């Protein structure tokens, strides 16, 4: 059997509760849709558990990348207490090396990404971009070298602006780890919109462009303000806001069943970001 688990964000107790409900055997595979850490109170335990969990397959979310950027000195570890805890741990180097070799997109009979897909790219173009991004990250000699693509990504919001390989990687980083809303007139990514689907005038959720485009289910996390997207077998959003005190969700792509665990960790009361 296979299950895909939404954004854990350091909610280790909730993850254990969810796994107990699922009761996977040692033959089963547990996929994680990214954002394993940060915001929640038990990021160290969560990261070490998934690192050691032989059945786990992981793709990277924006918070996982932020940890790598923090380790490389690109952003301050002061941005999150959990980064300090992880980076000062004796196993930090093992965890970081493992994280930087994980994928940005997983495909079998479904596609799994942390944030989304972009309407200007075909599915094949996404596979190619995710592979390039993975090879770039895995191939870095030093995490300091994340800086170029990290900084470039702040302004790389439209595929028409891609003029070099670094632009391409920066845009792909936004698509796979940060995307939510897109300008319906020019398909520019609106990175600053993090709320739900209320009318943002010219914006549409990225998945609107894929509802009729794919015969393969697309599974994502990242968008807690949506409260998950559990009403559609083709486009499935699994971030049901556990770290905000709501629930952690697993989806079984073989039986189409959802399993939920109410938050068992101390919810985060920081302002939503
Ligand atoms: Mn995210």
Boltz pocket constraint, residues with backbone or C-beta under 6 A from the ligand:
constraints:
  - pocket:
      binder: B
      contacts: [[A, 35], [A, 61], [A, 62], [A, 63], [A, 114], [A, 177], [A, 221], [A, 222], [A, 223]]
      max_distance: 6.0
